[in-house]
């Protein structure tokens, strides 16, 4: 099975870093984010990777130059997520299913359990549902009086899309040919309406890299030897 990684965006919220590098090439420890993701899949013996590059793609191509099982594909500079996926259709070949994830999120999700869940449910798409990173405490007000205060915690935050998809090749039927087709909108919305989208609930570690704060947090974990995704 192929592992498809979306790595073509501009990473504007990390502009202090991404004016020189694409976001997936920002380092956590000694290695770029995307390298950590590739290594995680390799732990489960999935080592055939297709990287959907765009912004500053030369950096990614150079880094993986000697990796025979990694294909870096130029999917365009301004291409949206679904369009990037559509552009690597030919690289999926005869595989019935393939993995897809984003190049800016780290997790210790069990890839074998994710795949088994997908196959058991026999739907077109499975996403990994994770708890959002809690940013603030919750308060309940009555008039101007705080009647309940609860410090931020994961369990009160519900579920969000954490990436780490398994997709059947039928997913291409849900993606149009427009460059501005966003996977997280019409394709996923229509898959859900058709009953073809499942959620694998992951209660373990997951963290996006959206801001400098996120990068520093993950670097601190790595340097202290407490990186759950390693």
N, C-alpha and C positions, 0 to 999 in steps of 0.2 A: 504493500500500500504506500502511496505517496503522501508526503506531508507538505501541504501548501501553506506558506507563510506570507501574509500581507505586509510588505515593507516599503511601500512607495510614497507614503504621505509626507507632508512638510513638517509635522511636529511643531507647529507654531507656538504651542504653550511652553515649549522648552527652547525658545529662540536663543537663549544665551549659549546653548550647546549646539543646536541644529543649524546654525548659520554656517558651520563647517562640516557637520556630519549628518546623515539621515538618522532619525531617532533610534532605529534598531541597532545602530552601531555605537551608541553611547555605552560606555563601559560600566559594568558592575563588577567590581574587583578588577581582575586583569583582562577580562573578556567582554566583548560586546553583548548587549541584551540578546541579540538574535543567536549568538553562539550558545548561550545558556539554554535557550529554547530548543535548539537542535540537539544538544546533549541530553536534554530531558527525554525527547523522543527516542534517542539512541539507547537509552537505558532499557527501553521496552522493545529494542531490536527493530525499530522503524528508522531507517537511515537514508531513504530516498526522498530528497527534499527539493521542492520547487519554490523559489523565492520570487514573489511578485514585486519587482523593484520599480522605482520611478525617480523620485527626488534623490540626487547625488548617488545614483546607482553605481558609479564607478568605484566608490568606496566599498560597497558590498561585493562587487565582482572581484576586486583585488584581494579582499580578505579570504574569499573562498576559491581562489584561483586554482589551487592544487587539490581540491576536493572533487573526486570523480562522481560521487553520488549526489552532488548538489548542483542544481541548475538555477542560474540567476537569469530571469526573464525580464526584459524591459517592457513593462505594461503601461508606460506612458506617465507623463509628468502630472497631469491634472485629472487622471482617471479615478473614478470612485470605486468603492470596495467591490461591488458586484461585477462591475465591468472588468476589474483586474482578474477576478476569478474566471470570468468567461474567456479571457484571453489566454488562459493556460489550459484550456480544455483538451487540446491535442496532447499535452504532456501526461494526462491521466491514463491514456491508452485504454487497455481493456480492463482496468481495475473497476470493480463494481462500486467500491467505496473509496473515499480518500479523507484524510484529515485536513482541517483548515483552522488556522489560528492567526492572531495578530502578532506583529513583531515588537510589541511594547508591553507585554504582560507576562509575569512569571507566576508559576503555580506548581504545587506538588501533586496535581491531579493524577490518579492512577490511569494511565492510558489504556491498559488492557481491560480494566473494568468499564471504562467509557465505551470501548469498542464492543464489548460483550453486551452492554446495555443497548447499544444501537442495533446490533444484530437481532437481539431478542425481540425488540419492539417492531422491527421491520418497517421503519418509516424512512422517508427520504432524508430527513435532517435531524440531528441531535446536537443540541448545544450544551455546554457546561454551565449550569446555573450556580452562581456564587453569591456570597453575602457582600454587599457594597462596603467599601471602607468607611467606617463611621467617622464623621468629621466633627459633629457637635453633639452636645447633650440635649435631651428632650425635656420640655417643660409643658405642663398643662395649666392653663390659666382660667380663673373665674373672676370676671371683672379685671382688676389689676393685681389680683392676688395669685401667687404661685401655689397651687394646691397639690402639685406633684412634680417632682424633679427626678430625672433618671439620667445618670451619666451615659455617655455614648457607649454602645455595645453593638456587636455584630448581629445578634439574634433578633434585635428589634428592627432591623433594616430591610427585611424582606429579601427578595432574590433579584439578581440582575444577570444579564448576559456576560459571561466571563470569557467568551471565545472557546477555544479548544473544541471545535466542532468535529463531528463525523458526518460526511455528506455522501449520499448516493449520487451517482452520475446523473440521475434524473433531475437533480437540482438545476442543471443548465436550462431545463425547460421553463424555469421560473425567472430566468434572467434575460432581460431584453438586450439589444445591441447598442444601447445608448451609453456614451462615456460617463454620463452623470447618474447611472443606475447605482443606488446605494443598497447594499445587501441587507442592511438592518432595517430597511423600510419595506418596499413592496415585496421583494422576494420572501423575506421571513414572515411578513404579515400574511401573505397569501398561502404560504406553507402552513401557517397556524390555522387559517380559515379552513383549509382543506384537511385538517387533522393529520398533517404530515410532519409536524415539528414536535420533538420530545425534548425534555430537559433532564439531564443527568445532574443530580444535586451533589455538589462538592462542598463539604463542610470544612475542608482543610485550608491550607494556605493559598491565597491568590492576591496578587497586588499589581495594579497597573503602574506604568511609568508615564505620568502626565505632566508632572512638574518637577522642579529642582528638588523640592522637598521629598518627593517620591524617590528620586534617584539617591539622595543622601541617606534616606531611611534604609533602602535596600543595600547600599554600600556598607552601612554600619552593620547590618545583619551578616553580610558576607565576611567582613573583616574580623568579626567576633566568632566566626565559625558557626553561626546560628542560621544559616540560609536553608530554609526547608526544601527549596526546589533542587538542591544539589544532590 
